[in-house]
Amino acid sequence: MSELLAPDWMLQNGCAPSVLNGVNPLSFLAIAGFLGAAGFFEFKTSLRSNVGTPMGKIHEKDMSAIWEFGVAGDYNWDPLNLYSAAGNDFKGRKGLRDVEISHGRMAMLGITYFAAWEALTGNPIVENSMFFHPNALLPALVAGYAAWSQVYEIGPLNEYPIQVKYTNEGEMKLKGVQNGIK
C-alpha cells in the first residue's frame, strides 16, 4: 500500500518507514508532527466532560461509580449504532470496549510483526505474503477449511484430549460425497 500511495522519498528501499527500517529526516518530521498533533488532541480532550452528549448520558449511567469523566476516548461518534450491538446494558457495552482494546492490541502485534519481518529480511512484507499477490493457494486454503468445517468440528478446547468429531450432519455429508465419487 505504501508503494502505491506514499511518495518515493518516504520509502526505505521499498519498505515502509519504521524504526527498524530506518527513517529519513523528512519522514521523521512528518511522523513526529502527526504523533505530536494526535497527542495534543488527546491531551486537550482527555479530561473533558462528555455528560451532555447522547452517548455521554449512557456512559454517565454506566461509569458513575467509577470515574466522573465518563469513558476514555468517547467522541460521541457511532454512525452505525454498533455500541449497543452486544446488549443495551452496561455489561454489553463494557464487553464491546474490552473487545476494542483486544483488537487494538492484536493490530499492534501485527504491525510490529510486519516491521520486524521487513527488518530481518530486508524485503517489504508484501513481497513475501500470499495475501498481497494473486495466487491459488489462499482460495484453496479457504475452500479446504470451509469443506472441512462442514464435516468435522473440534470439541471444547478446555477439555483434554481435544477431540475432532463429526458435526451433526457431517458423517452423512461425508458418505454422500464418497458415494458420489464412486
Disulfide bonds with the S-S distance in Angstrom:
none
